[in-house]
Structures are given as structure tokens and as C-alpha cells.
Amino acid sequence: MPRSSDLPDVPTAPDVPDLPGLAEAGYLPTRVDPAAGLVHLTRLAHQDFREVWYDDTVAAAGAGDEQAVAFSAFVDAYADRRPGDHLRVIAHTSRCGSTLLANLLTLRTTTMVLKEPDFVTVPARAIALAADEAEARAFESLLTALLNYTCHAAAAAGREPVVKITSWTVPLVTTALADSESTSWLFLWREPDKVVASNMATPSTWGRDTENGRAARRLAARDGAGGACGAGGPDGDTAGFYADTWRRTVDSFLSADEGLRWRALDYRDLVADKSACLLATEDWFVVAPDALLPPGFEEESRRYSKGGRAEVFDPASAHLRSPLEPAAAQRVRAVTEQALTALRARSRHQLL
């Protein structure tokens, strides 16, 4: 276990707060500042989290009583999860209905669904771009501590925590939580050619020339040390980059040992029967008080997950893009075919 002293120095570290007290009071991490070595927290645990992204919830809540806590304090206080605290994680391949399912889970006030929070993405990015193994392991410890703390804050608010993570971070987060007890995973996926075509037509933020994009390319071995490059890496192989990311995400589960509790859900099954998939997910996550659909299900299930309240969900067009060019399609098949075949064969891990 890395020491808290391996984390960045804090030039003007605040007094060590009562972190369990902040959790009990409903404070959640909102911003991670690696340069200052601080985590910022705001009282959010009783929000409804109906916004598309966690950062939208933070913005909607507005300025409030914010606390700043040194990285080391989190690692020292929350290296381990409290007995009885359970974490559920939604992992996905991108463009596969994960936001739709997260929105449906949010309909129950007892379920606290955090959608791709930066307090997960930023430490994951730091792990990917770390200068050496010690730095990477220190940020891995911070990531684990932040999730352990979030479980405590959710439980104190009488809610069950579900965290939807960004697709490219899945290999890092599964590794960080590999030894964590009481963690359940749901892995949403879609055929790689459709995911790649969608990401090429409308690039994700991690596919552009950003720090997240550079971290994703580093994981796919497509970015030299310190060099920014286009979405496809130095060789310009954009389809190969997205295919590599898809494969690495799937392999995170296929290569996991028996200690990782996970189920997989195909996008086609989700759009074919959203009610069955929601109830199966709630049963797997043990978050539903009964087998009845939550209030508001019909309205929420008909709208486009990332659009306005009146934008209708159309599975025939959602994330649908023109097919890949033959050469790109062949490249994607070469990279992903083995993982796709193995994933389909894992019958005991299928949610439905």
C-alpha cells in the first residue's frame, strides 16, 4: 500500500478535518486538484442527481459550504471501506446506453447515481500519466479512498451509491478496486464497429487533444511520453485507437479473477426491454425495495438520455453513424474479434 507521503506535497495544507463528520453531514468530493494536492467537497448527498453528468449536478447546486481536504487525509482515513458499505459501479464501452440506464436508476430517491464524476476521472488520468510506478500507485490509493468515502457519505444519507465511470478509465478503476470487498460491477457494451463508428463521427472528450485524451492514448500505447497527438495517436490510426480502447475495456472483465463480481448487459437487450433491464440491474445491485418500476419510468425511458426532457429516445438513431469504411472495419475486427467472441461466450456473467 503506497504511503500518503507519496502524494503531492501541499504547500498550505488545511487543518486535517473530521472526514467521517463531513461524510455524515452529506459532503461529497466535487473537485480534485493534483497541483495543490487537495480534494474539494460540497454538501451534495441529498441532491437528486438527475442531470446528465455529475459536474452538472455540482454546477446546479451552486456555491455552498465548500471544504478542502489534503490528499493524504483521505488516504489515511479511507484506505479501507467501512463494514457494510457497498459500492456499485457501471462500466461501459462508450456509446452503449450507459447514460440511459443511469438515468433510470436515478428515478429512485434511495439510489445515489453519480455519472462520470471528475473525482474518479482526474485520479485515473493521473495514474495513466504518472511519471513512475510510485506516483501511479499513490493516485490509485487516492482513487480508492475517494470511492470508500463516497460509500460512507451515501450510507449516512440513507442512499445506495452507484458510480458510472468514463469508458476509457475502466481498466484503471477495475485494477484499483480489484481487492475491494462489497463492490458490484455492471458492464454495458455494444458491438465494437458501432462504438468505433460513433466515436469517429462525434469524438468523445477523451478522443480529442486533451489531458483525458492523452491519458487514454497512453493506456492504448499510442502516445509517446509527453507528446500530444491526434485522436488516433502518432500513427493516425483513429479506428485502431478506439478499437484498442474497446478491447482493453472488455479485457478488464474477461481477465479478472473470481473476486470481481460483474454482470454484462448488451445495448440491444437494453433498448429492446428497458423495464426488464432496469429491474434486473436493481436486483443485481440490490437497490430496489420491490420489483415495481419506479415513478417516472415511462417518461424517462422514452426520452434521449443526453438530450432535453422532450427529446425522444430513438434506438434506430441513437449513436448510430454511417458504417465504417472497409479498411477501418477490418482493422476493428482484427483488434476486437477475440474479445468480442469471449465476451459473448461468458453466459454466466450475462445480466439477463
C-alpha positions as CSV (number, residue, x, y, z in Angstrom):
1,M,0.0,0.0,0.0
2,P,1.6,3.3,-1.0
3,R,2.1,5.8,1.8
4,S,0.2,9.0,1.9
5,S,3.5,10.8,1.8
6,D,3.9,9.6,-1.8
7,L,1.2,12.0,-2.8
8,P,1.9,15.6,-3.9
9,D,3.1,18.0,-1.2
10,V,0.5,20.5,-0.1
11,P,2.2,23.9,0.3
12,T,-0.5,25.3,2.5
13,A,-2.5,22.3,3.6
14,P,-5.6,23.0,5.6
15,D,-6.1,21.6,9.0
16,V,-6.9,17.9,8.9
17,P,-10.7,17.9,9.1
18,D,-13.1,15.3,10.6
19,L,-13.6,13.4,7.4
20,P,-16.2,11.0,8.9
21,G,-18.0,14.0,10.2
22,L,-18.1,15.5,6.7
23,A,-19.4,12.3,5.3
24,E,-22.1,12.2,7.9
25,A,-23.0,15.8,7.0
26,G,-23.5,14.9,3.4
27,Y,-20.3,16.2,1.8
28,L,-19.2,14.6,-1.5
29,P,-16.0,15.2,-3.4
30,T,-16.5,17.7,-6.2
31,R,-13.1,18.6,-7.5
32,V,-9.6,17.1,-7.3
33,D,-6.6,19.4,-7.7
34,P,-3.4,17.5,-8.2
35,A,-1.3,20.6,-8.4
36,A,-2.4,21.7,-4.9
37,G,-2.8,18.2,-3.5
38,L,-6.4,19.0,-2.4
39,V,-9.8,17.5,-2.7
40,H,-12.8,19.9,-2.6
41,L,-16.1,18.8,-1.1
42,T,-19.6,20.2,-1.1
43,R,-22.8,19.2,0.7
44,L,-24.5,17.2,-2.1
45,A,-25.5,13.8,-0.8
46,H,-29.2,14.7,-0.8
47,Q,-29.4,16.0,-4.4
48,D,-31.4,14.0,-6.9
49,F,-28.6,13.8,-9.5
50,R,-31.0,14.0,-12.4
51,E,-28.5,15.9,-14.5
52,V,-26.6,14.1,-17.3
53,W,-23.2,14.5,-15.6
54,Y,-22.1,14.7,-12.0
55,D,-20.4,18.0,-12.8
56,D,-23.8,19.4,-13.9
57,T,-25.2,18.4,-10.5
58,V,-22.4,20.3,-8.8
59,A,-23.0,23.3,-11.0
60,A,-26.8,23.2,-10.5
61,A,-26.3,23.1,-6.7
62,G,-24.4,26.4,-6.9
63,A,-21.9,27.8,-4.5
64,G,-22.2,26.5,-1.0
65,D,-20.1,25.5,2.0
66,E,-17.0,24.0,0.4
67,Q,-14.3,22.1,2.3
68,A,-10.8,21.5,1.1
69,V,-9.0,18.4,2.3
70,A,-5.4,17.2,1.6
71,F,-5.0,14.0,-0.4
72,S,-3.1,12.4,2.4
73,A,-6.0,12.9,4.8
74,F,-8.3,10.8,2.5
75,V,-5.8,8.1,2.1
76,D,-5.1,7.9,5.8
77,A,-8.8,7.9,6.8
78,Y,-10.4,5.8,4.0
79,A,-7.8,3.3,2.8
80,D,-10.4,0.7,3.7
81,R,-14.2,0.7,3.3
82,R,-16.4,0.7,6.3
83,P,-18.0,-2.7,7.1
84,G,-21.4,-2.9,5.4
85,D,-20.8,-0.2,2.8
86,H,-21.4,-1.4,-0.7
87,L,-20.3,0.2,-4.0
88,R,-21.9,-0.4,-7.4
89,V,-20.0,0.6,-10.5
90,I,-21.4,1.0,-14.0
91,A,-18.6,0.4,-16.5
92,H,-19.1,0.6,-20.3
93,T,-17.5,0.6,-23.7
94,S,-18.9,4.1,-24.7
95,R,-22.0,4.8,-26.8
96,C,-23.8,1.8,-25.4
97,G,-26.8,3.1,-23.3
98,S,-25.0,3.6,-20.0
99,T,-26.3,7.1,-19.5
100,L,-29.9,5.9,-20.3
101,L,-29.6,3.2,-17.6
102,A,-28.0,5.6,-15.1
103,N,-30.9,8.0,-15.7
104,L,-33.4,5.2,-15.0
105,L,-31.6,4.2,-11.8
106,T,-31.7,7.8,-10.6
107,L,-35.5,7.7,-10.5
108,R,-35.5,6.1,-7.1
109,T,-34.6,8.7,-4.4
110,T,-32.9,5.9,-2.4
111,T,-30.3,5.4,-5.1
112,M,-27.5,7.9,-5.5
113,V,-26.2,7.7,-9.1
114,L,-23.0,9.7,-9.8
115,K,-22.4,10.0,-13.5
116,E,-18.7,10.1,-14.6
117,P,-17.6,12.3,-11.7
118,D,-14.3,14.1,-12.1
119,F,-13.2,12.8,-8.7
120,V,-12.8,9.5,-10.4
121,T,-11.6,10.7,-13.8
122,V,-8.9,13.0,-12.5
123,P,-7.1,10.5,-10.3
124,A,-7.4,7.9,-13.1
125,R,-5.8,10.4,-15.6
126,A,-3.0,11.0,-13.1
127,I,-2.4,7.2,-12.9
128,A,-2.2,6.9,-16.6
129,L,0.2,9.8,-17.0
130,A,2.2,9.2,-13.8
131,A,6.0,9.7,-14.1
132,D,6.7,6.4,-12.3
133,E,5.1,3.5,-10.5
134,A,5.2,5.1,-7.1
135,E,3.2,8.1,-8.3
136,A,0.7,5.9,-10.1
137,R,0.2,3.7,-7.0
138,A,-0.3,6.8,-4.8
139,F,-3.0,8.1,-7.1
140,E,-4.6,4.7,-7.2
141,S,-4.8,4.8,-3.4
142,L,-6.4,8.2,-3.5
143,L,-9.0,7.0,-6.0
144,T,-9.8,4.0,-3.8
145,A,-10.1,6.3,-0.7
146,L,-12.4,8.7,-2.5
147,L,-14.8,5.9,-3.5
148,N,-14.7,4.5,0.0
149,Y,-15.5,7.9,1.4
150,T,-18.4,8.3,-1.1
151,C,-19.9,5.0,0.1
152,H,-19.8,6.3,3.7
153,A,-21.4,9.6,2.7
154,A,-24.1,7.8,0.7
155,A,-24.9,5.4,3.5
156,A,-25.1,8.3,6.0
157,A,-27.7,10.0,3.7
158,G,-29.7,6.7,3.6
159,R,-28.9,6.1,0.0
160,E,-27.2,3.3,-2.1
161,P,-24.2,4.6,-4.1
162,V,-23.8,3.8,-7.9
163,V,-20.9,5.4,-9.8
164,K,-20.9,5.4,-13.6
165,I,-17.3,5.8,-14.7
166,T,-15.9,7.0,-18.0
167,S,-15.3,4.2,-20.5
168,W,-11.5,4.8,-21.1
169,T,-10.9,4.7,-17.3
170,V,-12.4,1.2,-16.8
171,P,-9.0,-0.7,-16.9
172,L,-7.6,1.6,-14.2
173,V,-10.6,1.6,-11.9
174,T,-11.1,-2.2,-12.0
175,T,-7.4,-2.5,-11.1
176,A,-7.7,0.0,-8.2
177,L,-10.8,-1.8,-6.8
178,A,-9.6,-5.4,-7.5
179,D,-9.1,-6.1,-3.8
180,S,-12.1,-4.1,-2.6
181,E,-14.8,-6.1,-1.0
182,S,-18.5,-5.3,-1.4
183,T,-18.2,-3.9,-5.0
184,S,-20.6,-5.0,-7.7
185,W,-20.0,-4.1,-11.4
186,L,-22.4,-3.8,-14.3
187,F,-20.7,-3.7,-17.7
188,L,-22.6,-2.3,-20.6
189,W,-21.3,-3.0,-24.1
190,R,-22.1,-2.6,-27.7
191,E,-20.5,-4.2,-30.9
192,P,-17.2,-2.6,-31.4
193,D,-17.8,-1.5,-35.0
194,K,-20.8,0.6,-33.9
195,V,-18.9,2.1,-31.0
196,V,-15.9,3.0,-33.1
197,A,-18.1,4.5,-35.9
198,S,-19.9,6.6,-33.4
199,N,-16.8,7.8,-31.7
200,M,-15.2,8.6,-35.0
201,A,-18.2,10.6,-36.2
202,T,-18.6,12.5,-32.9
203,P,-15.4,12.2,-30.9
204,S,-15.6,11.8,-27.1
205,T,-13.8,14.3,-25.0
206,W,-11.2,11.6,-24.3
207,G,-10.7,11.2,-28.1
208,R,-9.6,14.8,-28.6
209,D,-6.3,16.6,-27.9
210,T,-7.0,16.9,-24.1
211,E,-5.3,15.6,-21.0
212,N,-8.0,12.8,-20.9
213,G,-7.3,12.0,-24.5
214,R,-3.6,11.8,-23.9
215,A,-4.2,9.5,-20.9
216,A,-6.5,7.3,-23.0
217,R,-3.8,7.1,-25.7
218,R,-1.1,6.4,-23.2
219,L,-3.2,3.4,-21.9
220,A,-3.5,2.2,-25.5
221,A,0.2,2.6,-26.0
222,R,-0.5,5.3,-28.7
223,D,1.1,8.3,-27.1
224,G,4.8,8.9,-26.6
225,A,6.0,10.3,-23.3
226,G,4.8,13.8,-23.0
227,G,3.7,14.1,-26.7
228,A,0.3,15.4,-27.6
229,C,-1.1,13.9,-30.8
230,G,-4.3,13.5,-32.7
231,A,-7.2,11.2,-31.7
232,G,-5.6,8.2,-33.3
233,G,-2.2,8.5,-31.8
234,P,1.1,9.2,-33.7
235,D,0.2,6.7,-36.5
236,G,-3.1,8.4,-37.2
237,D,-5.0,5.1,-36.8
238,T,-8.1,6.5,-35.3
239,A,-10.2,3.4,-35.8
240,G,-7.4,1.3,-34.2
241,F,-7.2,3.6,-31.2
242,Y,-10.9,3.4,-30.5
243,A,-10.8,-0.4,-31.1
244,D,-7.9,-0.8,-28.7
245,T,-9.8,1.1,-26.1
246,W,-12.9,-1.1,-26.6
247,R,-10.7,-4.2,-26.3
248,R,-8.9,-3.0,-23.2
249,T,-12.2,-2.2,-21.5
250,V,-13.7,-5.6,-22.3
251,D,-10.5,-7.4,-21.2
252,S,-10.7,-5.7,-17.8
253,F,-13.5,-8.1,-17.1
254,L,-12.5,-11.1,-19.1
255,S,-9.1,-11.2,-17.4
256,A,-10.4,-10.6,-13.9
257,D,-10.2,-13.2,-11.2
258,E,-13.2,-14.7,-9.5
259,G,-13.1,-11.9,-6.8
260,L,-14.6,-9.4,-9.2
261,R,-18.4,-9.5,-9.1
262,W,-19.7,-8.5,-12.5
263,R,-22.5,-8.9,-15.0
264,A,-22.7,-7.8,-18.6
265,L,-25.5,-6.1,-20.5
266,D,-25.7,-5.8,-24.3
267,Y,-27.1,-2.5,-25.7
268,R,-29.5,-4.5,-27.8
269,D,-31.1,-6.0,-24.8
270,L,-31.4,-2.7,-23.1
271,V,-33.2,-0.9,-25.9
272,A,-35.4,-4.0,-26.5
273,D,-36.8,-4.1,-22.9
274,K,-35.7,-1.2,-20.8
275,S,-38.0,-2.2,-17.9
276,A,-36.7,-5.7,-17.6
277,C,-33.1,-4.4,-17.8
278,L,-33.7,-1.8,-15.1
279,L,-35.3,-4.3,-12.7
280,A,-32.5,-6.8,-13.4
281,T,-29.9,-4.2,-12.7
282,E,-31.6,-3.1,-9.4
283,D,-31.8,-6.8,-8.4
284,W,-28.1,-7.3,-9.2
285,F,-27.1,-4.1,-7.4
286,V,-29.6,-4.9,-4.5
287,V,-31.0,-1.4,-4.6
288,A,-34.7,-1.9,-5.2
289,P,-37.2,-2.1,-2.4
290,D,-39.6,-4.2,-4.5
291,A,-40.0,-5.5,-8.1
292,L,-42.1,-2.5,-9.2
293,L,-40.9,0.1,-11.7
294,P,-40.1,3.5,-10.1
295,P,-42.4,6.5,-10.6
296,G,-41.5,8.4,-13.8
297,F,-40.1,5.3,-15.6
298,E,-42.3,5.6,-18.7
299,E,-41.4,9.3,-19.3
300,E,-37.7,8.8,-18.6
301,S,-37.4,5.7,-20.8
302,R,-38.9,7.5,-23.8
303,R,-36.5,10.4,-23.9
304,Y,-33.0,10.7,-25.2
305,S,-30.7,10.2,-22.3
306,K,-28.3,13.2,-23.1
307,G,-31.0,15.5,-24.5
308,G,-33.7,17.7,-23.1
309,R,-36.7,16.5,-21.3
310,A,-38.8,16.4,-24.5
311,E,-36.2,14.8,-26.8
312,V,-37.5,11.4,-27.7
313,F,-35.2,8.3,-27.5
314,D,-35.0,6.5,-30.8
315,P,-32.9,3.4,-30.7
316,A,-32.7,3.3,-34.5
317,S,-30.8,6.6,-34.5
318,A,-29.2,7.0,-31.0
319,H,-25.4,7.0,-31.5
320,L,-26.0,5.5,-35.0
321,R,-23.5,6.7,-37.6
322,S,-22.5,5.7,-41.1
323,P,-20.8,2.3,-41.3
324,L,-17.0,2.3,-41.1
325,E,-15.0,2.2,-44.3
326,P,-14.0,-1.3,-45.3
327,A,-10.4,-0.8,-44.2
328,A,-11.3,0.6,-40.9
329,A,-13.9,-2.1,-40.3
330,Q,-11.3,-4.7,-41.0
331,R,-8.9,-3.0,-38.6
332,V,-11.5,-3.0,-35.8
333,R,-12.3,-6.7,-36.4
334,A,-8.7,-7.6,-36.2
335,V,-8.3,-5.8,-32.8
336,T,-11.6,-6.8,-31.2
337,E,-12.8,-10.1,-32.6
338,Q,-11.2,-12.3,-29.9
339,A,-12.5,-10.2,-27.0
340,L,-16.0,-10.0,-28.6
341,T,-16.2,-13.7,-29.0
342,A,-15.1,-14.3,-25.4
343,L,-17.5,-11.8,-24.0
344,R,-20.5,-13.4,-25.8
345,A,-19.4,-16.8,-24.5
346,R,-19.5,-15.7,-20.9
347,S,-23.0,-16.9,-20.3
348,R,-22.7,-17.0,-16.5
349,H,-21.8,-13.3,-16.5
350,Q,-24.8,-12.1,-18.5
351,L,-27.3,-9.9,-16.6
352,L,-30.3,-11.4,-18.5
